[in-house]
Amino acid sequence: MRAAKPRRRLPALILSAAAALSTPYSAFAQHTSPACPNPPPLLASDGMMRDAAVAAAVTRVAATVEEERRQSRLASLAIGIVRDQTLLLAAGFGCANLERGIPATPDSVYRVGSVTKLFEATALMQLRDAGRLRLDEAVDRYVPEAWYPGPNGARVSPTWRQLASHTAGLQRNVQPNLGTVPDLFRFLEHRTAAAEPGKVYAYSNLGFVLLGQAAALVAGERYHDYVRRHIFAPLGMTSSTYDPGSVVPDRLAIGYLRVDPAEEGWSGYRAGYRDPFPPSGTILSTVNDLSRFLMLQFRAGSAGGAQILDSRTVREMWRPVAPTGALRAAAIGWFVSSLGDDTLVNKDGGQPGFTALVQMIPERKLGVVLLVNESPQRVRASGAFARVSQLAFDELLPHTIGGRP
């Protein structure tokens, strides 16, 4: 095992929220934090966990994560740490439901916001590998309705790669009250692009809605059905869904705009949520399920069974497409940045009441899943995600080299 290199910091864009934390923890010392009877963290006993030093490091991470949650006064924080095909740590801390005192666990179901985009991008690459489309051809070659006016008024259609990398020139958000796929295409016909496709990076939820629905039309399946059959089912993501009504109530995390100490325990202001475009929607998932998706990123081999994408295609999705800032770029679904000699690949998600992060260092086959049932503004201000991610990598990177213990 090589000697550990000096500690490397995560990119500033990821850590800026931690630096922005202005209220010292001591200001909260007079209050307890939300607490529920969480089950003990689940620690692996195989793989690199056979190394006593690794097991001690993972145990320290688990203890510190709970301390971070308490100091940040988050309703709950669920975490998974993956090393290759082993889930080293799976744990939930705090309360998935404050009113009912339901504890967070690795099987608590959270909304994951824009982490959903990773599954749309995965579906796109499955169709590409099956010969159903080409990434650099215009989408309207396959779906004639997929066009919109460019800045000069002329009809334009982006390529699949442009949609998947936020370079299609579309506005950020979907207009509310678009109830059907035909409504979406009619909306686009009257929505002038901010830029010509391929010219600039501009994050677009609308672009990914178009991507998902156009891909479903190429596949000849409803979008939700496609993701369930071709991604969730073969990966064993049995708790992941687009339908909150299908989740057993005791497993469903309640999203909060904020939580406050009350005379007895804690109270939470629940977040209301309505999907801006129900035919697409956002995924609800768990630490355990998203850890299975991370394991896919680290496997090698041809597509088949649980290997839902050829490993070469998985790596292709991490390849930078458009710069988004210093040392950071949009790829196909993912965002990538430099981390010393390694690459940091991640996607976060946020919506009222929920924040999610999936992050990995592919060269080390090391990844982290974080889920919180509070809004992104609150989580970012606390700095908890930045500190927990840094902690996990600080503790475990010294024990990895070239993807092997």
CORPETA-V606600 format. One record per residue. N is the residue number from 0. RES is the residue in one letter. OMEGA is omega as a letter, one per 20 degrees, with the letter a starting at -180 (* if undefined). D_FIRST is the distance of its C-alpha to the first C-alpha in Angstrom with 2 decimals. Layout:
# CORPETA-V606600
n=N res=RES omega=OMEGA d_first=D_FIRST
n=N res=RES omega=OMEGA d_first=D_FIRST
This chain:
# CORPETA-V606600
n=0 res=M omega=a d_first=0.00
n=1 res=R omega=r d_first=3.77
n=2 res=A omega=a d_first=6.61
n=3 res=A omega=r d_first=8.75
n=4 res=K omega=r d_first=11.72
n=5 res=P omega=a d_first=15.18
n=6 res=R omega=a d_first=16.57
n=7 res=R omega=a d_first=18.18
n=8 res=R omega=r d_first=21.52
n=9 res=L omega=a d_first=22.97
n=10 res=P omega=a d_first=25.92
n=11 res=A omega=a d_first=29.11
n=12 res=L omega=a d_first=31.09
n=13 res=I omega=a d_first=28.97
n=14 res=L omega=a d_first=28.89
n=15 res=S omega=a d_first=32.53
n=16 res=A omega=r d_first=33.83
n=17 res=A omega=r d_first=31.90
n=18 res=A omega=a d_first=33.32
n=19 res=A omega=a d_first=36.71
n=20 res=L omega=a d_first=36.83
n=21 res=S omega=a d_first=39.79
n=22 res=T omega=a d_first=40.72
n=23 res=P omega=a d_first=38.86
n=24 res=Y omega=a d_first=37.65
n=25 res=S omega=r d_first=40.09
n=26 res=A omega=a d_first=42.94
n=27 res=F omega=a d_first=42.06
n=28 res=A omega=a d_first=41.76
n=29 res=Q omega=a d_first=45.30
n=30 res=H omega=r d_first=44.47
n=31 res=T omega=r d_first=42.36
n=32 res=S omega=r d_first=40.43
n=33 res=P omega=a d_first=41.17
n=34 res=A omega=r d_first=40.05
n=35 res=C omega=a d_first=40.30
n=36 res=P omega=a d_first=39.22
n=37 res=N omega=r d_first=35.87
n=38 res=P omega=r d_first=34.18
n=39 res=P omega=r d_first=30.89
n=40 res=P omega=r d_first=27.76
n=41 res=L omega=a d_first=26.44
n=42 res=L omega=r d_first=22.85
n=43 res=A omega=r d_first=21.19
n=44 res=S omega=a d_first=20.44
n=45 res=D omega=r d_first=18.56
n=46 res=G omega=a d_first=15.51
n=47 res=M omega=r d_first=12.57
n=48 res=M omega=r d_first=15.27
n=49 res=R omega=r d_first=15.03
n=50 res=D omega=a d_first=12.16
n=51 res=A omega=a d_first=14.46
n=52 res=A omega=r d_first=12.58
n=53 res=V omega=r d_first=12.79
n=54 res=A omega=r d_first=16.35
n=55 res=A omega=r d_first=17.25
n=56 res=A omega=a d_first=16.16
n=57 res=V omega=r d_first=18.25
n=58 res=T omega=r d_first=21.06
n=59 res=R omega=r d_first=21.16
n=60 res=V omega=a d_first=21.45
n=61 res=A omega=a d_first=24.32
n=62 res=A omega=a d_first=26.15
n=63 res=T omega=r d_first=25.89
n=64 res=V omega=r d_first=27.09
n=65 res=E omega=r d_first=30.21
n=66 res=E omega=r d_first=30.79
n=67 res=E omega=r d_first=30.59
n=68 res=R omega=a d_first=33.07
n=69 res=R omega=a d_first=35.39
n=70 res=Q omega=r d_first=35.39
n=71 res=S omega=r d_first=36.02
n=72 res=R omega=r d_first=38.65
n=73 res=L omega=r d_first=37.65
n=74 res=A omega=r d_first=39.44
n=75 res=S omega=r d_first=36.26
n=76 res=L omega=r d_first=32.69
n=77 res=A omega=a d_first=30.87
n=78 res=I omega=r d_first=27.14
n=79 res=G omega=r d_first=24.80
n=80 res=I omega=a d_first=21.03
n=81 res=V omega=r d_first=19.84
n=82 res=R omega=a d_first=16.47
n=83 res=D omega=a d_first=17.45
n=84 res=Q omega=a d_first=20.24
n=85 res=T omega=r d_first=19.68
n=86 res=L omega=a d_first=21.63
n=87 res=L omega=a d_first=19.46
n=88 res=L omega=r d_first=22.37
n=89 res=A omega=a d_first=26.02
n=90 res=A omega=r d_first=28.51
n=91 res=G omega=a d_first=31.80
n=92 res=F omega=r d_first=33.18
n=93 res=G omega=a d_first=36.80
n=94 res=C omega=r d_first=39.75
n=95 res=A omega=r d_first=40.12
n=96 res=N omega=a d_first=43.86
n=97 res=L omega=a d_first=45.18
n=98 res=E omega=a d_first=48.76
n=99 res=R omega=r d_first=48.02
n=100 res=G omega=a d_first=45.08
n=101 res=I omega=a d_first=42.83
n=102 res=P omega=r d_first=39.15
n=103 res=A omega=r d_first=36.42
n=104 res=T omega=r d_first=34.06
n=105 res=P omega=r d_first=31.48
n=106 res=D omega=r d_first=34.57
n=107 res=S omega=a d_first=36.78
n=108 res=V omega=a d_first=38.12
n=109 res=Y omega=r d_first=37.94
n=110 res=R omega=a d_first=39.34
n=111 res=V omega=r d_first=36.58
n=112 res=G omega=a d_first=38.79
n=113 res=S omega=r d_first=37.52
n=114 res=V omega=r d_first=34.35
n=115 res=T omega=a d_first=37.06
n=116 res=K omega=r d_first=36.92
n=117 res=L omega=a d_first=33.64
n=118 res=F omega=r d_first=35.64
n=119 res=E omega=r d_first=38.50
n=120 res=A omega=r d_first=36.16
n=121 res=T omega=r d_first=34.62
n=122 res=A omega=r d_first=38.19
n=123 res=L omega=a d_first=39.04
n=124 res=M omega=r d_first=36.26
n=125 res=Q omega=a d_first=37.25
n=126 res=L omega=r d_first=40.78
n=127 res=R omega=a d_first=39.69
n=128 res=D omega=r d_first=37.75
n=129 res=A omega=r d_first=40.83
n=130 res=G omega=a d_first=42.96
n=131 res=R omega=r d_first=44.97
n=132 res=L omega=r d_first=44.43
n=133 res=R omega=a d_first=42.96
n=134 res=L omega=a d_first=40.94
n=135 res=D omega=r d_first=42.87
n=136 res=E omega=a d_first=46.32
n=137 res=A omega=a d_first=48.53
n=138 res=V omega=a d_first=48.51
n=139 res=D omega=r d_first=52.33
n=140 res=R omega=a d_first=52.24
n=141 res=Y omega=r d_first=51.04
n=142 res=V omega=a d_first=52.47
n=143 res=P omega=a d_first=55.66
n=144 res=E omega=a d_first=55.91
n=145 res=A omega=r d_first=52.59
n=146 res=W omega=r d_first=53.98
n=147 res=Y omega=r d_first=55.09
n=148 res=P omega=r d_first=56.97
n=149 res=G omega=a d_first=55.09
n=150 res=P omega=r d_first=55.84
n=151 res=N omega=r d_first=58.91
n=152 res=G omega=a d_first=60.16
n=153 res=A omega=r d_first=59.36
n=154 res=R omega=r d_first=57.70
n=155 res=V omega=r d_first=53.94
n=156 res=S omega=a d_first=51.28
n=157 res=P omega=r d_first=47.55
n=158 res=T omega=r d_first=45.06
n=159 res=W omega=r d_first=42.67
n=160 res=R omega=r d_first=39.75
n=161 res=Q omega=r d_first=41.65
n=162 res=L omega=a d_first=42.24
n=163 res=A omega=a d_first=38.58
n=164 res=S omega=r d_first=37.45
n=165 res=H omega=r d_first=40.25
n=166 res=T omega=a d_first=42.06
n=167 res=A omega=r d_first=45.25
n=168 res=G omega=a d_first=47.34
n=169 res=L omega=r d_first=48.20
n=170 res=Q omega=a d_first=48.80
n=171 res=R omega=a d_first=46.23
n=172 res=N omega=r d_first=47.86
n=173 res=V omega=r d_first=50.01
n=174 res=Q omega=r d_first=53.60
n=175 res=P omega=r d_first=54.37
n=176 res=N omega=r d_first=56.78
n=177 res=L omega=a d_first=55.73
n=178 res=G omega=a d_first=56.12
n=179 res=T omega=r d_first=55.79
n=180 res=V omega=r d_first=54.14
n=181 res=P omega=r d_first=57.51
n=182 res=D omega=r d_first=57.73
n=183 res=L omega=a d_first=54.41
n=184 res=F omega=r d_first=55.67
n=185 res=R omega=r d_first=59.00
n=186 res=F omega=a d_first=57.22
n=187 res=L omega=a d_first=55.21
n=188 res=E omega=a d_first=58.41
n=189 res=H omega=a d_first=59.65
n=190 res=R omega=a d_first=56.45
n=191 res=T omega=r d_first=56.10
n=192 res=A omega=r d_first=52.57
n=193 res=A omega=a d_first=51.39
n=194 res=A omega=r d_first=50.02
n=195 res=E omega=r d_first=50.12
n=196 res=P omega=r d_first=47.33
n=197 res=G omega=a d_first=44.34
n=198 res=K omega=a d_first=45.32
n=199 res=V omega=r d_first=43.39
n=200 res=Y omega=r d_first=40.78
n=201 res=A omega=a d_first=42.44
n=202 res=Y omega=a d_first=40.91
n=203 res=S omega=r d_first=43.32
n=204 res=N omega=r d_first=43.60
n=205 res=L omega=r d_first=46.76
n=206 res=G omega=a d_first=44.92
n=207 res=F omega=r d_first=42.61
n=208 res=V omega=r d_first=45.63
n=209 res=L omega=r d_first=47.23
n=210 res=L omega=a d_first=44.10
n=211 res=G omega=a d_first=43.85
n=212 res=Q omega=r d_first=47.55
n=213 res=A omega=r d_first=47.91
n=214 res=A omega=r d_first=45.02
n=215 res=A omega=r d_first=46.71
n=216 res=L omega=r d_first=49.95
n=217 res=V omega=a d_first=48.31
n=218 res=A omega=a d_first=46.80
n=219 res=G omega=r d_first=50.20
n=220 res=E omega=r d_first=48.89
n=221 res=R omega=a d_first=49.11
n=222 res=Y omega=a d_first=46.03
n=223 res=H omega=r d_first=45.09
n=224 res=D omega=a d_first=45.75
n=225 res=Y omega=a d_first=43.53
n=226 res=V omega=r d_first=40.50
n=227 res=R omega=a d_first=41.10
n=228 res=R omega=a d_first=41.57
n=229 res=H omega=a d_first=39.00
n=230 res=I omega=a d_first=36.14
n=231 res=F omega=a d_first=36.48
n=232 res=A omega=a d_first=37.69
n=233 res=P omega=r d_first=35.23
n=234 res=L omega=a d_first=32.24
n=235 res=G omega=r d_first=33.67
n=236 res=M omega=a d_first=34.33
n=237 res=T omega=a d_first=37.32
n=238 res=S omega=a d_first=37.76
n=239 res=S omega=a d_first=37.86
n=240 res=T omega=r d_first=41.33
n=241 res=Y omega=a d_first=43.63
n=242 res=D omega=r d_first=46.27
n=243 res=P omega=r d_first=45.99
n=244 res=G omega=a d_first=49.00
n=245 res=S omega=a d_first=47.05
n=246 res=V omega=r d_first=44.61
n=247 res=V omega=a d_first=45.51
n=248 res=P omega=a d_first=46.64
n=249 res=D omega=r d_first=44.52
n=250 res=R omega=a d_first=41.34
n=251 res=L omega=r d_first=42.41
n=252 res=A omega=r d_first=41.07
n=253 res=I omega=r d_first=43.92
n=254 res=G omega=a d_first=43.37
n=255 res=Y omega=r d_first=44.56
n=256 res=L omega=r d_first=45.65
n=257 res=R omega=r d_first=45.07
n=258 res=V omega=a d_first=45.10
n=259 res=D omega=r d_first=47.18
n=260 res=P omega=r d_first=47.76
n=261 res=A omega=a d_first=51.05
n=262 res=E omega=r d_first=53.23
n=263 res=E omega=r d_first=51.55
n=264 res=G omega=a d_first=47.99
n=265 res=W omega=r d_first=47.18
n=266 res=S omega=a d_first=49.00
n=267 res=G omega=r d_first=47.68
n=268 res=Y omega=a d_first=49.38
n=269 res=R omega=r d_first=48.68
n=270 res=A omega=r d_first=47.89
n=271 res=G omega=r d_first=50.26
n=272 res=Y omega=r d_first=48.91
n=273 res=R omega=a d_first=50.58
n=274 res=D omega=r d_first=48.85
n=275 res=P omega=r d_first=50.20
n=276 res=F omega=a d_first=50.26
n=277 res=P omega=r d_first=50.26
n=278 res=P omega=r d_first=49.88
n=279 res=S omega=r d_first=46.33
n=280 res=G omega=r d_first=45.43
n=281 res=T omega=a d_first=42.01
n=282 res=I omega=r d_first=39.67
n=283 res=L omega=a d_first=39.28
n=284 res=S omega=a d_first=35.98
n=285 res=T omega=r d_first=33.53
n=286 res=V omega=a d_first=29.91
n=287 res=N omega=a d_first=29.49
n=288 res=D omega=a d_first=31.20
n=289 res=L omega=r d_first=29.47
n=290 res=S omega=r d_first=26.08
n=291 res=R omega=r d_first=27.30
n=292 res=F omega=r d_first=28.10
n=293 res=L omega=r d_first=24.58
n=294 res=M omega=r d_first=23.24
n=295 res=L omega=a d_first=25.60
n=296 res=Q omega=a d_first=23.86
n=297 res=F omega=a d_first=20.59
n=298 res=R omega=r d_first=22.28
n=299 res=A omega=r d_first=23.11
n=300 res=G omega=r d_first=26.51
n=301 res=S omega=r d_first=30.20
n=302 res=A omega=r d_first=32.38
n=303 res=G omega=a d_first=33.88
n=304 res=G omega=a d_first=34.07
n=305 res=A omega=r d_first=31.41
n=306 res=Q omega=a d_first=29.93
n=307 res=I omega=r d_first=32.67
n=308 res=L omega=r d_first=31.49
n=309 res=D omega=a d_first=30.04
n=310 res=S omega=r d_first=26.42
n=311 res=R omega=r d_first=27.62
n=312 res=T omega=r d_first=30.16
n=313 res=V omega=a d_first=27.71
n=314 res=R omega=r d_first=25.79
n=315 res=E omega=a d_first=29.19
n=316 res=M omega=r d_first=30.02
n=317 res=W omega=a d_first=27.32
n=318 res=R omega=a d_first=28.84
n=319 res=P omega=r d_first=30.70
n=320 res=V omega=a d_first=34.47
n=321 res=A omega=r d_first=36.05
n=322 res=P omega=r d_first=34.90
n=323 res=T omega=a d_first=35.61
n=324 res=G omega=a d_first=34.79
n=325 res=A omega=r d_first=32.45
n=326 res=L omega=a d_first=29.13
n=327 res=R omega=a d_first=30.01
n=328 res=A omega=r d_first=31.69
n=329 res=A omega=r d_first=33.27
n=330 res=A omega=r d_first=32.07
n=331 res=I omega=a d_first=33.61
n=332 res=G omega=a d_first=33.79
n=333 res=W omega=r d_first=30.54
n=334 res=F omega=a d_first=29.90
n=335 res=V omega=r d_first=27.00
n=336 res=S omega=a d_first=25.74
n=337 res=S omega=r d_first=23.11
n=338 res=L omega=a d_first=20.12
n=339 res=G omega=r d_first=18.52
n=340 res=D omega=a d_first=16.84
n=341 res=D omega=r d_first=17.22
n=342 res=T omega=r d_first=20.43
n=343 res=L omega=a d_first=21.95
n=344 res=V omega=a d_first=24.41
n=345 res=N omega=r d_first=26.86
n=346 res=K omega=r d_first=30.39
n=347 res=D omega=r d_first=32.29
n=348 res=G omega=r d_first=35.64
n=349 res=G omega=r d_first=38.47
n=350 res=Q omega=a d_first=42.04
n=351 res=P omega=r d_first=44.43
n=352 res=G omega=a d_first=42.80
n=353 res=F omega=r d_first=39.36
n=354 res=T omega=a d_first=36.12
n=355 res=A omega=r d_first=33.07
n=356 res=L omega=r d_first=29.75
n=357 res=V omega=a d_first=27.35
n=358 res=Q omega=a d_first=24.28
n=359 res=M omega=r d_first=21.05
n=360 res=I omega=a d_first=18.26
n=361 res=P omega=a d_first=18.50
n=362 res=E omega=a d_first=15.56
n=363 res=R omega=a d_first=13.31
n=364 res=K omega=a d_first=15.94
n=365 res=L omega=a d_first=16.51
n=366 res=G omega=a d_first=20.12
n=367 res=V omega=r d_first=22.61
n=368 res=V omega=r d_first=26.30
n=369 res=L omega=r d_first=28.69
n=370 res=L omega=r d_first=32.41
n=371 res=V omega=r d_first=35.14
n=372 res=N omega=r d_first=38.87
n=373 res=E omega=a d_first=40.08
n=374 res=S omega=a d_first=40.97
n=375 res=P omega=a d_first=38.63
n=376 res=Q omega=a d_first=40.52
n=377 res=R omega=a d_first=40.00
n=378 res=V omega=r d_first=36.30
n=379 res=R omega=r d_first=35.60
n=380 res=A omega=r d_first=37.66
n=381 res=S omega=a d_first=35.74
n=382 res=G omega=a d_first=32.41
n=383 res=A omega=a d_first=30.79
n=384 res=F omega=a d_first=29.09
n=385 res=A omega=a d_first=27.54
n=386 res=R omega=a d_first=26.25
n=387 res=V omega=r d_first=24.96
n=388 res=S omega=r d_first=23.10
n=389 res=Q omega=a d_first=21.57
n=390 res=L omega=a d_first=20.65
n=391 res=A omega=a d_first=18.96
n=392 res=F omega=r d_first=16.79
n=393 res=D omega=a d_first=16.11
n=394 res=E omega=a d_first=15.00
n=395 res=L omega=r d_first=12.90
n=396 res=L omega=r d_first=11.52
n=397 res=P omega=a d_first=8.76
n=398 res=H omega=a d_first=7.55
n=399 res=T omega=r d_first=8.00
n=400 res=I omega=r d_first=7.45
n=401 res=G omega=r d_first=10.55
n=402 res=G omega=a d_first=12.13
n=403 res=R omega=r d_first=9.83
n=404 res=P omega=* d_first=7.76
